[in-house]
Amino acid sequence: MVADTDLAGLHWRKSSYSGGGNDCVEIAFTNDGAAVRDSKNPDGGVLRLSGREWDALLAAARAGALDLR
């Protein structure tokens, strides 16, 4: 896990599919996984995922398991 004090040092990025707006999530990779935050509220909460959890999230998204439609 990354400590709260270490969040400022992370390199946050958005998907190239986001269109450059602030209506998406941002991801930063950590030593042991990833951190995810809302681009509209970068000082808000951060979801921290282990490497295994990040891989499972990506697999679910790619399989369409997270589609809301």
N, C-alpha and C positions, 0 to 999 in steps of 0.2 A: 504494500500500500504506500501511496505517496502522502506525506503529511500536508496539512493545509498550508503550512509555511512554504512548501515546495511548489505549490501551484503556480506562483508567479513566474517561475523559471521554466515552465513547460512551453513547448512550441505548439500553439493551437492552430488548427487548420479546418477549413470547410471543404465539403465536397465540391468538385468542379461542376457538378450538376446543380448546385444551389442557385446559380444565377447571380451571385454577388450580393444578394439581399440579406437582411437579418432575420430570415424566417426559417432557419434550419438549426441543426446542432453542430457543434464543433467538437473535434476529437484531438486529443494529445496522447501520444504514447509515453508510457512510463517504463521503468525498468522491468516491471513484472506484469504489464498489461496495458490498460488504456483508461483515460478519463474522458468523460463526455459532459458537455454543458450546453445550455441554451444560448444561441448567439445573441438573442435580444437582451439577455440578462447575464452577462459574463461574470458578474460578481455574486450571482445567486449560487444555488447548490450545484454540486458536481457529483456525477455518478461515476464511481470507480469500479472498474472491472478487472479481474485477473485475466491472464492470457487465455485461459480456458473459457472463461465467461465471454470474453470478446469474440473468440472463435465461434462459440455457440450462437451469439447474437448475430454475427455475420451470416452464419449458415441458415438461421431462421429467416433472416431478411431475404436472402437469395432464393430461398424455397417458397417465398410468398406467405409464410406463416404469420407475418406481422401486418399484412395488408388489411386495411380497415374497410374496404369496399366490398 
